[in-house]
């Protein structure tokens, strides 16, 4: 508990410092995309400083978790540590019903906020550049990879890092949540693949994918990126003879 309070204190200190710097910086003339990029980079730095304060989040994650209740009615079973974004998930004996707790979640939220600001700044800068290429293509070439990276980090990468027992538990949880549509029977095995990404739960009565919406989003992002690149290449080629 003391360590968790220390992390919260560090977060408040970094927010105060960031607010002072932002107040000083906002009066300086700068393009909108430049402000977004700097604000996003600052938010990411503050988020990492909070999540990795004193190295406790990665070196001593159990100290960060503390106790579920004052009487320790639900003991800690295990701890999952994520490196990007840095986060600690505390699993208790009642986590199967209520889910794990995330004591360093505030740092993760700041990192995601910073990533959104950086992506928006990069897209605004690409659109504002003087060019004969379509603006939607320049924006798509920036936003599509960012969306794919967010989908992978937030969802697909989580399942790729799970151990065998945790992955089976995830399949069982998915089966319970989709009781009327999920295949029946026991879990036979879990198949994972990277290219293309796949996390398939094989039951005795069928197979189900845990990342089907995420994989669909990745394919859509790839399609948008390829179309944007093709439009950019066409614009560059068509602008060549006009420039000459």
N, C-alpha and C positions, 0 to 999 in steps of 0.2 A: 504493500500500500504506500509506503514511504517513497519507494522508487517511482511509482506511478504518479504520485503528487509532484515529485521532482521533474518528471517529464512534462506535466501540465505547466509547472512554473517556467520551465525552459521555453515552452511554446509561447506563453504570455510575454516573456521577455523578448523573444524574437519578433513577435507581432508588434510590440511597442517600438522596437528598433526599426523594423520595416516601415511602420507608419511614419516615423520621423523622417526617414530617408525619402519616402514617397512624397511627403509634404514639401520637403525641400526641392525635390526633383520635378514636381508637377508644374512649377512656374517656369521651368526652362523650356524654350520653344523646341519642339521636336515633332516629327510626323507621328500619326496615330499608330502605325505599325511599329515604329521604334518604341513607343511607350508600352505597347502590348508585349513586345519581346522582352523588354527590361523587367516589366512587372511579372511576367511569367517566370523568367529566370529567378527573380527574387523569391517568388512563392515556392518554387521547387527547392531552392536552397534552404528556406525556412523549414519546409516539410522534412527534408533530410536531416537538418539539424535537430529537429524534434524527435524523429524516429530513432536516430542513432546517438542521442545524447549520452555522452560518457561511454559509448559502446555497450551499454547495458542491454539494449534491445536485441543484440545478436550474441553477446557473450554470456549474459545471464538472463535469458528470457523468462525463466520461472520466477525470478524476483520481480519482473514486471507484472506478471499475472497476479501475484499475491494470493488472496483467498476469494472464493465465490461469495461466501457469507461470513459474518463474524464468528459463528460457531463452527465453520468449516463443515457444513452439512453435505456439501457436494464437492468432494476432493478433486484436485487437478489430476487428470489422467495423462495428458501429453500436450506438448506445445509444438505448433508449426511456425517456422520462421521463413518469411519470404524476403528475398533480396531486392527485388524490383517490382513494385515499390516496396521499400522496407516495411514490413509489418509483422506483428506477432499475433497469432490466433491461439487463445487459451481454451483447451477442450476440457470440460468438466464431466462429471458423471451424469448430469442432466442435459448435456449438449445435444443428445440425440433428439430431444424434444424442443429445446429452445435455441439451439445453435451455439457456436463458440462466441467468446467475447474478444474484442479487439482493443486492447488498451492504447495502442499507438495509432488508432484510426485517424485522429486529427491530423497527424503528419501525412498520412496517405491522402486525405482529402485535399490538403494544400498542394501536394505534388500533382494530383490530377488537375486541380484548378490551374496551377502553373503550366501544365502541359497544354491545357485548352487555350490559355492566353498566348503561349508561344506559337501554337498552331494557327490561331487566328491572326497573330501578327505576321507570321510567314506568308499566309494566304493573302493578307492585305498588301503586303509588300510586293508579292508576285503580281497581283492585279494592278497595282499602281505604277508598275514599271512601264515606260513607253515602249510599246512593241506592236507589231502588226498581227501577232498571234491572238486568237480569241481569249478573252478574259476568263470565260468559264473553263477553258482548257488549262490555263495557268493555275486557277484555283483548284481544279480537280487533281492536277498533278501533285499538289501539296496535301489536300484534304484526304484523298483516297489512301495513301500510305499511312497517314496519321490514324485514320479510322481502323485500318487493318491492324496496326500496332496496338491500339487500345483494345480491340476485340481479343487479340491474342493474349495480351498481358492480363486483362481482367477476367477472362473466362477460360480460354483454351490452355494457356500456360498453367493455370491452377490445377487442372486435371492431369497435366503432364508431370507435375511435381509430386502428386500424391503417391503414397506407398500402396502396395497391393491390398492390404486390409482396408485402408481408407477408401480406395477406389471401389472395392466391393460394397462398402457401406454407402458410398454415393449412389451406386446402382440400386441398392435396396431402397434408399430414400426416394430415388426417382420412381421406382416401381410403386411404392406406397402412395406417392403424390398423384400418380397417373393410374390409379387402381383400375379404372374402367377401360382404359385403352392400352395399358402396358401389357407386354407378353407375360404369361403366367409361368409358374414353376420356379425352381431354384436357380441361382446364379451358377452357371457352368464355368465361365471364364470372362476375362475382360481383355479386349484387344485394343492396343494403342498404336497409332501411327502418326508420323510427323508430316510427311509429304505424300499425299494430302493429309491434313490433320484429321484424326479420327479417334474417338473414344467410344467403343462399342461394348455394350453389356450383352453378353450371350446368355440367354435363359434357356431352359429346357423347351419352351414353347415358341421361341423366336429371338430376334435380336433387336436391340434399341440403341440409338445413338444419344449420348449425353450432350453433344455439341452440334447437333444438326442446325439450329438457328445461327450459331456462331460461324459454322463452316459456310453456310449460305451467305452470311454477311461478308466473309473473307473473299468469296468468289465474286460478289457484287463489287467490292472495293477494287479487286484486281481488274474487273471489266472496265470500271470507270477510269482507272489509272491508264490502261492500255488505250482506251478511246481518247483520253486527254493527251497522251504522248503522241498518238497518231495525228491529232489536230495540231499540236505544236510543231511536229515535223512538217506537216503540210503547209503551215503558215510560214515557217522558215524557208522552205523551198520556194513557195510562191513569192515571198518577199525578196528573194535573191535577184531575179531578173529585174524587178522594179527598182531595186537599189542601184543596179548597174545602168 
